[in-house]
């Protein structure tokens, strides 16, 4: 049963390290693009360090800091490949897709390393964006390419700029995070313009899909579109602008589960125009997009009062993210990875995807429980974690048992998934059954006076068996999934990531 997020993160971090090529100055090679992947590497690795306390190896950090400085030394301040390096020059093009990765990496270096260089470079990039900004809050990326000194693909820029999500839309979240880390007022100025544009062009207030995004003549990218929604939601939460929060919340309810992801977590790489299809004509799958939806659900649950969406986070993490990680392959550049994959329920390997999944898992992991104050702790999701406050161990066979060992005395609220029959939930405190449970919505409340700082609480609940059918939109192939609670325990026909027992 898939409860151990920490093990998954530990495994993929080793994969991040294995992608640094000692023959090429320890740049991460073999992925989408070196500049892009350097940004993703820094963001993921520093986030992992922050939630686990395990530092990046000193030599790797030194080499990678030199590398990111080299890639951002151009006048724009953005991550751009180096055309004067032979092995890099083929992909050393100006790519506005990487504005997001630039700010993610710089934010992490400011937040976790107090890097003055990162803060100054981020400001330089913001100045560049202001220089090329159009009156409607779009950007002239051909002008930015000229400033960078790197060759540009005019067709790529024109294609990327069509709906704006694959360039400045996806960057909104990272720019807001940079503002939060630095207080740079220019970051908020740029963010306000981007947010305003995409509120008008990328979402509808009632949550219905903007048809142009999904039109066959639009070369769309699911991860970028979902990244834009993440940015709009974060902007609304940070500024108290309810219209942004409501637009994303309604889009989550009315559009995402039809257009961007399925119940189990299959998410296509492409939106609109089909580009990367498998042999059945279905889009290749992207676990990073599944992670995006889990992230949106997490923020809506934590900050917008939608506690019920913790169920979606747990299901997506268990049923897709943890299930689709490569754990058996012994090759260091594969073991622990996620990536784009052709079969709907397969596996893949590519750095920008597994770094994005790690990004999401660090946020989920760090919010399994929240410390409300020194006397109150909320356990939001039933995953394993060991901390200074509590140790949570989750096991499952016919039933799921959540064992909480106290380390500091506090009132506990433990969330039980919404699909659980409350009348059948068992609660034990230090081995004694509690008959009269106190509920607050889906949370069971266990008062501080009923505990001590070494108490052990056990929560036990049924895992009801349900069946869903996933139907691929193009091929119409059907996959019959049997669930126990929020985990897939059987799939017909057989697939790589789930067990299969054919019915008689």
C-alpha positions as CSV (number, residue, x, y, z in Angstrom):
1,X,0.0,0.0,0.0
2,X,1.3,3.4,-1.0
3,X,1.7,5.7,2.0
4,X,5.4,6.5,2.2
5,X,5.9,9.8,0.4
6,X,9.3,10.2,2.1
7,X,10.7,7.0,0.5
8,X,9.5,8.1,-2.9
9,X,11.3,11.5,-2.4
10,X,14.5,9.9,-1.1
11,X,14.6,7.7,-4.2
12,X,14.0,10.4,-6.8
13,X,16.6,12.7,-5.2
14,X,19.2,10.0,-6.0
15,X,18.0,10.1,-9.5
16,X,18.5,13.9,-9.6
17,X,22.1,13.4,-8.6
18,X,22.6,10.7,-11.2
19,X,21.6,13.1,-13.9
20,X,24.6,15.4,-13.3
21,X,27.1,14.5,-15.9
22,X,30.8,14.6,-14.7
23,X,32.0,14.6,-18.3
24,X,30.0,17.8,-19.0
25,X,30.9,19.9,-16.0
26,X,28.1,18.3,-13.9
27,X,25.3,19.8,-16.0
28,X,22.1,17.6,-16.0
29,X,22.1,16.2,-19.6
30,X,19.8,14.1,-21.6
31,X,16.5,15.9,-20.8
32,X,14.3,18.4,-22.4
33,X,16.9,21.2,-22.3
34,X,19.9,21.9,-20.0
35,X,18.9,25.4,-19.0
36,X,15.4,24.3,-18.2
37,X,16.6,21.3,-16.2
38,X,19.1,23.3,-14.2
39,X,16.2,25.4,-12.9
40,X,14.1,22.4,-12.1
41,X,17.0,20.7,-10.4
42,X,17.6,23.6,-8.0
43,X,13.9,24.1,-7.2
44,X,13.3,20.4,-6.4
45,X,16.6,19.7,-4.5
46,X,16.3,22.8,-2.2
47,X,12.7,22.0,-1.5
48,X,13.6,18.5,-0.6
49,X,16.4,19.7,1.7
50,X,14.0,22.1,3.4
51,X,11.5,19.4,4.4
52,X,13.9,16.6,5.2
53,X,17.0,18.4,6.5
54,X,19.2,16.3,4.2
55,X,21.6,18.7,2.4
56,X,22.7,18.7,-1.2
57,X,26.2,17.1,-1.4
58,X,28.7,19.9,-1.2
59,X,30.5,19.2,-4.5
60,X,27.3,18.9,-6.5
61,X,26.0,22.2,-5.0
62,X,29.2,24.0,-5.9
63,X,29.2,22.7,-9.5
64,X,25.5,23.4,-10.0
65,X,25.8,26.9,-8.6
66,X,28.6,27.7,-11.1
67,X,26.4,26.2,-13.8
68,X,23.3,28.3,-13.0
69,X,25.4,31.4,-12.8
70,X,26.8,30.7,-16.3
71,X,23.4,30.1,-17.8
72,X,22.0,33.3,-16.3
73,X,24.9,35.6,-17.1
74,X,23.2,36.8,-20.3
75,X,21.7,40.4,-20.2
76,X,18.2,39.2,-19.6
77,X,18.9,37.3,-16.4
78,X,17.0,34.3,-17.7
79,X,18.1,30.7,-18.0
80,X,19.5,30.3,-21.5
81,X,21.7,27.6,-22.9
82,X,25.3,28.4,-23.9
83,X,25.8,28.4,-27.7
84,X,29.6,28.4,-27.3
85,X,29.6,25.0,-25.7
86,X,29.7,22.4,-28.5
87,X,27.6,19.7,-26.8
88,X,25.0,22.2,-25.6
89,X,24.7,24.5,-28.6
90,X,22.0,22.5,-30.5
91,X,19.4,23.3,-27.8
92,X,21.0,26.6,-26.7
93,X,18.1,28.7,-27.9
94,X,16.2,31.5,-26.2
95,X,13.1,29.8,-24.8
96,X,10.5,31.9,-22.9
97,X,9.1,28.6,-21.4
98,X,12.0,28.9,-19.0
99,X,10.9,32.2,-17.3
100,X,9.2,30.0,-14.7
101,X,12.2,27.7,-14.1
102,X,14.4,30.8,-13.7
103,X,12.3,32.3,-11.0
104,X,11.7,28.9,-9.2
105,X,15.4,28.4,-9.0
106,X,16.2,31.9,-8.0
107,X,13.5,31.9,-5.3
108,X,14.9,28.7,-3.8
109,X,18.4,30.1,-3.7
110,X,17.1,33.3,-2.0
111,X,14.9,31.4,0.4
112,X,17.2,28.6,1.4
113,X,20.6,30.0,0.7
114,X,20.1,33.8,1.2
115,X,21.8,34.3,-2.1
116,X,22.4,37.9,-3.0
117,X,23.3,36.8,-6.5
118,X,20.0,35.1,-7.0
119,X,18.1,38.2,-5.7
120,X,20.0,40.5,-8.0
121,X,19.6,38.2,-11.0
122,X,15.9,37.9,-10.4
123,X,15.5,41.6,-10.3
124,X,17.4,41.9,-13.6
125,X,15.0,39.4,-15.2
126,X,12.1,41.4,-13.9
127,X,13.6,44.6,-15.4
128,X,13.9,42.7,-18.7
129,X,10.2,41.6,-18.6
130,X,9.2,45.2,-17.9
131,X,11.2,46.4,-21.0
132,X,9.4,43.9,-23.3
133,X,6.0,44.2,-21.8
134,X,3.2,45.2,-24.1
135,X,0.3,47.4,-23.1
136,X,-2.1,44.5,-22.8
137,X,0.4,42.7,-20.3
138,X,1.6,40.3,-22.9
139,X,5.3,40.3,-23.8
140,X,7.4,40.7,-26.9
141,X,9.6,37.6,-26.7
142,X,11.4,38.2,-30.0
143,X,12.7,41.4,-28.4
144,X,13.8,39.5,-25.3
145,X,15.5,36.9,-27.5
146,X,17.5,39.7,-29.1
147,X,18.5,41.0,-25.7
148,X,19.6,37.5,-24.6
149,X,22.2,37.1,-27.3
150,X,21.1,33.6,-28.0
151,X,19.5,32.4,-31.3
152,X,15.7,32.2,-31.2
153,X,13.2,30.0,-32.9
154,X,10.6,32.5,-34.2
155,X,8.1,29.7,-34.8
156,X,8.5,28.3,-31.3
157,X,8.0,31.7,-29.8
158,X,4.9,32.4,-31.9
159,X,3.5,29.0,-31.1
160,X,4.2,29.4,-27.4
161,X,2.7,32.8,-27.3
162,X,-0.6,31.9,-28.8
163,X,-2.5,31.4,-25.5
164,X,0.2,32.7,-23.2
165,X,0.1,29.8,-20.8
166,X,3.3,28.2,-22.0
167,X,5.3,31.4,-21.5
168,X,4.3,34.1,-19.0
169,X,1.2,32.3,-17.7
170,X,3.1,29.4,-16.3
171,X,5.6,31.9,-14.8
172,X,3.1,33.7,-12.6
173,X,3.4,31.4,-9.6
174,X,7.2,31.5,-9.6
175,X,7.2,35.3,-9.9
176,X,4.9,35.5,-6.9
177,X,7.1,33.2,-4.9
178,X,10.1,35.4,-5.8
179,X,8.2,38.4,-4.5
180,X,7.4,36.5,-1.3
181,X,11.1,35.6,-0.8
182,X,12.5,39.1,-1.7
183,X,9.8,41.7,-1.3
184,X,10.8,43.0,-4.8
185,X,8.0,45.4,-5.7
186,X,8.6,45.0,-9.4
187,X,7.8,41.3,-9.1
188,X,4.3,42.1,-7.8
189,X,3.9,44.7,-10.5
190,X,4.7,42.2,-13.2
191,X,2.6,39.5,-11.5
192,X,-0.5,41.8,-11.3
193,X,-0.4,42.3,-15.1
194,X,0.0,38.6,-15.8
195,X,-2.7,37.7,-13.4
196,X,-5.1,40.3,-14.9
197,X,-4.4,39.1,-18.4
198,X,-5.0,35.4,-17.7
199,X,-8.1,36.0,-15.5
200,X,-9.6,37.5,-18.7
201,X,-8.2,35.1,-21.3
202,X,-7.6,31.7,-19.7
203,X,-10.5,31.1,-17.2
204,X,-14.2,31.8,-17.0
205,X,-15.6,33.0,-13.8
206,X,-18.3,30.2,-13.8
207,X,-15.5,27.5,-14.2
208,X,-16.4,26.5,-17.8
209,X,-13.5,25.9,-20.1
210,X,-12.2,28.6,-22.4
211,X,-12.7,26.8,-25.6
212,X,-9.7,28.2,-27.4
213,X,-7.4,26.5,-25.0
214,X,-8.7,23.1,-26.0
215,X,-9.2,23.9,-29.7
216,X,-7.5,21.5,-32.2
217,X,-5.7,24.5,-33.7
218,X,-4.1,25.5,-30.4
219,X,-0.8,23.8,-29.5
220,X,-1.5,23.6,-25.8
221,X,0.5,22.1,-23.0
222,X,-1.4,20.7,-20.0
223,X,1.4,21.3,-17.4
224,X,1.7,25.0,-18.5
225,X,-2.1,25.5,-18.4
226,X,-2.3,24.0,-15.0
227,X,0.7,26.0,-13.9
228,X,-1.2,29.1,-15.0
229,X,-4.1,28.1,-12.8
230,X,-1.7,27.5,-9.9
231,X,-0.4,31.1,-10.4
232,X,-3.9,32.6,-10.6
233,X,-4.9,30.8,-7.4
234,X,-1.8,31.8,-5.6
235,X,-2.3,35.4,-6.7
236,X,-5.8,35.4,-5.4
237,X,-4.7,33.9,-2.1
238,X,-1.8,36.2,-1.6
239,X,-3.7,39.4,-2.5
240,X,-7.1,38.5,-1.0
241,X,-8.7,38.8,-4.5
242,X,-11.6,36.4,-4.3
243,X,-12.4,36.5,-8.0
244,X,-9.2,34.7,-8.8
245,X,-9.7,32.1,-6.1
246,X,-13.3,31.5,-7.2
247,X,-12.4,31.3,-10.9
248,X,-9.8,28.6,-10.2
249,X,-12.1,26.8,-7.7
250,X,-15.0,26.7,-10.2
251,X,-12.6,25.6,-13.0
252,X,-11.4,22.8,-10.8
253,X,-15.0,21.6,-10.3
254,X,-16.4,22.2,-13.8
255,X,-13.6,21.7,-16.2
256,X,-10.4,20.0,-15.0
257,X,-11.9,16.5,-14.5
258,X,-13.3,16.6,-18.0
259,X,-10.4,18.2,-19.9
260,X,-7.2,17.9,-17.9
261,X,-7.2,14.7,-15.8
262,X,-9.2,11.6,-15.0
263,X,-10.4,10.3,-11.6
264,X,-7.4,8.0,-11.2
265,X,-4.9,10.7,-12.2
266,X,-4.1,10.1,-15.9
267,X,-3.3,13.5,-17.4
268,X,-2.4,14.2,-21.0
269,X,0.7,16.0,-22.0
270,X,-1.1,17.8,-24.9
271,X,-4.1,20.1,-24.9
272,X,-5.8,21.1,-28.1
273,X,-3.7,20.0,-31.1
274,X,-2.5,16.4,-30.8
275,X,1.3,16.2,-31.0
276,X,2.7,13.4,-28.9
277,X,0.3,10.4,-29.3
278,X,0.8,6.7,-28.6
279,X,0.1,3.9,-31.0
280,X,-3.6,4.0,-30.1
281,X,-3.9,7.7,-30.9
282,X,-4.2,8.7,-27.3
283,X,-2.1,11.5,-25.9
284,X,1.0,10.6,-23.9
285,X,0.6,10.9,-20.2
286,X,2.3,13.4,-17.9
287,X,2.6,12.8,-14.2
288,X,3.7,16.4,-13.6
289,X,0.2,17.5,-14.6
290,X,-1.3,15.0,-12.2
291,X,1.0,16.7,-9.6
292,X,-0.3,20.1,-10.6
293,X,-3.9,19.1,-10.0
294,X,-2.9,17.6,-6.6
295,X,-1.2,21.0,-5.8
296,X,-4.3,23.0,-6.7
297,X,-6.5,20.7,-4.6
298,X,-4.0,21.0,-1.7
299,X,-4.1,24.9,-1.8
300,X,-7.9,25.0,-2.1
301,X,-8.2,22.7,0.9
302,X,-5.6,24.5,3.0
303,X,-6.5,28.1,2.2
304,X,-9.9,28.3,0.6
305,X,-12.0,26.2,3.0
306,X,-12.4,23.2,0.7
307,X,-11.4,20.5,3.2
308,X,-13.1,17.8,1.0
309,X,-10.3,18.2,-1.6
310,X,-7.8,16.5,0.7
311,X,-9.5,13.4,-0.6
312,X,-8.4,14.3,-4.1
313,X,-4.8,14.9,-3.0
314,X,-4.6,11.6,-1.3
315,X,-6.1,9.7,-4.2
316,X,-3.9,11.3,-6.9
317,X,-0.8,10.8,-4.8
318,X,-1.5,7.1,-4.0
319,X,-3.1,6.0,-7.2
320,X,-0.9,7.7,-9.7
321,X,2.2,9.5,-8.4
322,X,3.4,6.9,-6.0
323,X,2.2,4.0,-8.2
324,X,3.9,5.2,-11.3
325,X,7.3,5.9,-9.9
326,X,10.1,3.6,-11.2
327,X,11.4,1.6,-8.2
328,X,12.7,-1.6,-9.7
329,X,15.1,-0.5,-12.4
330,X,18.7,-0.5,-11.1
331,X,20.0,2.1,-13.6
332,X,20.7,5.3,-11.5
333,X,19.3,7.6,-14.1
334,X,16.0,5.7,-14.1
335,X,15.4,4.4,-10.5
336,X,13.1,6.8,-8.7
337,X,12.0,8.6,-11.8
338,X,8.8,9.8,-13.4
339,X,8.4,10.9,-17.0
340,X,6.1,11.3,-20.0
341,X,4.9,7.8,-20.9
342,X,3.1,6.4,-23.9
343,X,0.8,3.8,-22.2
344,X,-1.9,5.5,-20.1
345,X,-0.8,3.5,-17.1
346,X,2.9,3.2,-17.7
347,X,6.2,4.8,-16.6
348,X,8.7,7.2,-18.0
349,X,12.0,9.0,-17.3
350,X,12.8,12.6,-17.8
351,X,14.3,15.2,-15.4
352,X,11.9,18.1,-15.7
353,X,8.9,15.8,-14.9
354,X,10.4,14.0,-12.0
355,X,11.6,17.3,-10.6
356,X,8.1,18.7,-10.9
357,X,6.6,15.7,-9.1
358,X,9.2,16.0,-6.3
359,X,8.2,19.7,-6.0
360,X,4.5,18.7,-5.4
361,X,5.4,15.8,-3.1
362,X,7.4,18.2,-0.8
363,X,4.4,20.4,-0.5
364,X,2.1,17.5,0.2
365,X,4.5,16.0,2.7
366,X,5.1,19.2,4.6
367,X,1.3,19.6,5.0
368,X,0.3,16.1,6.1
369,X,-0.3,17.9,9.4
370,X,-0.4,21.5,10.3
371,X,0.5,23.1,13.6
372,X,-2.3,25.6,14.3
373,X,-0.7,26.8,17.5
374,X,1.3,25.3,20.4
375,X,-1.9,23.6,21.7
376,X,-3.5,22.4,18.4
377,X,-2.4,20.1,15.6
378,X,-4.5,19.1,12.6
379,X,-3.7,15.9,10.7
380,X,-5.0,16.6,7.2
381,X,-3.9,13.5,5.3
382,X,-3.3,9.9,6.2
383,X,0.3,9.5,5.1
384,X,3.4,8.4,7.0
385,X,5.6,11.1,8.5
386,X,7.9,11.4,11.5
387,X,8.4,14.9,13.0
388,X,9.2,16.6,16.3
389,X,5.5,16.9,17.1
390,X,4.0,13.5,16.0
391,X,4.9,10.3,14.3
392,X,2.2,9.0,11.9
393,X,2.3,5.5,10.5
394,X,-0.3,4.3,8.1
395,X,-0.9,0.6,7.2
396,X,-3.6,-1.1,5.2
397,X,-4.9,-4.5,4.3
398,X,-8.6,-5.0,4.6
399,X,-8.8,-1.9,6.7
400,X,-6.6,1.2,7.1
401,X,-4.9,1.9,10.4
402,X,-3.6,5.4,11.2
403,X,-1.3,5.3,14.2
404,X,-0.4,8.6,15.7
405,X,2.3,8.7,18.4
406,X,2.5,11.9,20.3
407,X,5.8,13.7,21.0
408,X,4.3,17.0,22.3
409,X,1.0,17.3,24.1
410,X,-1.7,19.0,22.0
411,X,-5.3,18.8,21.0
412,X,-5.5,16.6,17.8
413,X,-7.9,16.9,14.9
414,X,-7.5,13.9,12.6
415,X,-9.2,14.0,9.2
416,X,-11.0,10.9,8.0
417,X,-11.5,10.7,4.2
418,X,-15.0,11.7,3.0
419,X,-15.6,8.3,1.5
420,X,-15.4,6.6,4.9
421,X,-18.5,5.6,6.8
422,X,-18.2,7.6,10.0
423,X,-20.3,5.1,12.0
424,X,-17.7,2.4,11.4
425,X,-14.6,4.4,12.4
426,X,-12.8,2.9,15.3
427,X,-10.8,5.1,17.6
428,X,-8.4,4.0,20.3
429,X,-6.4,6.1,22.8
430,X,-3.5,4.2,24.5
431,X,-5.2,1.0,23.6
432,X,-8.7,1.9,25.0
433,X,-11.7,2.1,22.6
434,X,-13.4,5.5,22.5
435,X,-17.1,5.2,21.9
436,X,-18.3,8.8,22.0
437,X,-16.3,10.5,19.2
438,X,-16.4,14.2,18.6
439,X,-16.5,15.3,15.0
440,X,-15.9,18.6,13.3
441,X,-16.8,17.9,9.7
442,X,-14.5,15.1,8.6
443,X,-12.1,15.7,11.5
444,X,-12.2,13.7,14.7
445,X,-11.3,15.9,17.7
446,X,-9.2,14.4,20.5
447,X,-8.9,16.8,23.4
448,X,-5.6,17.7,25.0
449,X,-7.0,16.6,28.4
450,X,-7.5,13.0,27.0
451,X,-3.8,12.7,26.0
452,X,-0.3,12.9,27.3
453,X,2.9,13.7,25.5
454,X,3.5,10.0,24.8
455,X,0.0,8.9,23.9
456,X,-0.7,6.6,21.0
457,X,-3.9,7.2,19.0
458,X,-5.2,4.6,16.5
459,X,-7.7,5.4,13.9
460,X,-9.1,2.4,12.0
461,X,-11.6,2.5,9.1
462,X,-12.9,0.3,6.3
463,X,-11.6,0.5,2.7
464,X,-14.7,0.1,0.6
465,X,-14.4,-1.7,-2.7
466,X,-15.5,0.3,-5.7
467,X,-15.1,0.0,-9.5
468,X,-14.5,2.8,-12.0
469,X,-13.9,2.6,-15.7
470,X,-11.4,4.9,-17.4
471,X,-12.2,5.5,-21.1
472,X,-9.6,7.0,-23.3
473,X,-11.1,9.9,-25.4
474,X,-9.5,9.0,-28.7
475,X,-9.1,5.2,-28.8
476,X,-12.1,4.6,-26.6
477,X,-10.1,1.9,-24.9
478,X,-11.5,1.0,-21.5
479,X,-9.7,0.2,-18.3
480,X,-11.7,-1.3,-15.4
481,X,-10.2,-0.3,-12.1
482,X,-11.0,-1.9,-8.8
483,X,-10.4,0.3,-5.7
484,X,-10.0,-0.3,-2.0
485,X,-10.6,3.1,-0.6
486,X,-8.4,5.4,-2.6
487,X,-5.9,2.8,-4.0
488,X,-6.2,0.8,-7.2
489,X,-5.9,-2.9,-6.4
490,X,-6.8,-4.3,-9.8
491,X,-6.9,-3.3,-13.4
492,X,-8.4,-5.1,-16.4
493,X,-6.8,-5.3,-18.9
494,X,-3.3,-5.7,-17.5
495,X,-1.2,-2.6,-17.2
496,X,2.3,-1.9,-15.9
497,X,1.6,0.0,-12.7
498,X,-1.4,-1.8,-11.2
499,X,-2.0,-5.5,-10.3
500,X,-4.3,-7.5,-12.6
501,X,-6.4,-10.5,-11.7
502,X,-8.8,-11.3,-14.5
503,X,-12.3,-12.0,-13.3
504,X,-13.7,-15.5,-14.0
